[in-house]
Amino acid sequence: MGINGIGTISYPVAGYGAKKPQSNVKGESFANGVKAKPNVYKMYLKTDDMLWAGGNGTGLSYYLKYAENSTEEDPIVVAKGVDENGDEFEQTIHINKVNPNCATIVEMRALEAHLGVDKNGGLSSLPPETGEMGLHDRADFVDMFQKQISDMWRLGQQKLAAYYQYSMRTYWEFIDRK
């Protein structure tokens, strides 16, 4: 299949056609000789005993609950779900050990839920870049907040800049208390 633009009559089109995936005997799909893995997303609906349930654009989906042995002095959160590859996981997160300067998205969601950070009517207090993070990706969330605040000021979005400043301040206060 080729595509000609307006006014391009009979000009050859160089290899930009779409090819159908081939099937093997078992019916599994192949594209360019590589076995294709189906995009299957598992979603968790938040129940009363959960702190948070959700996911991101990578397919990472999980829920958070306080562990049975969690205390006020040592709050512990258990994360259960599926990673971006569809593999099940379970993690135990000691809230007091979370470092927003080098944390995973799951650790920051646990911290967000534990601290009760205001989500401003949205789904998250965290910067939008977190939507691309996998289960084991680590990032400097303070740096991400600073970049987001700068971008919002540059775009003339003072209310959003102020909201991200509030969120970042909440995490800074957590760091200072440790």
Buried (B, 14 or more C-beta within 10 A) or exposed (E): EEEEEEEEEEEEEEEEEEEEEEEEEEEEBEEEEEEEEEEEEEEBEEEEEBBBBBBBEBBBBBBBBBBEEBEEEEBBBBBBBBBBEBEEBEBEBBBBEBBBEEBBBBBBBBBBBBBEBEEBEEEBBBBEEBBEBBBEBEBBBBEBBBBBBEBBBEEEBEEBBBBBBEBBEBBEEBEEEE
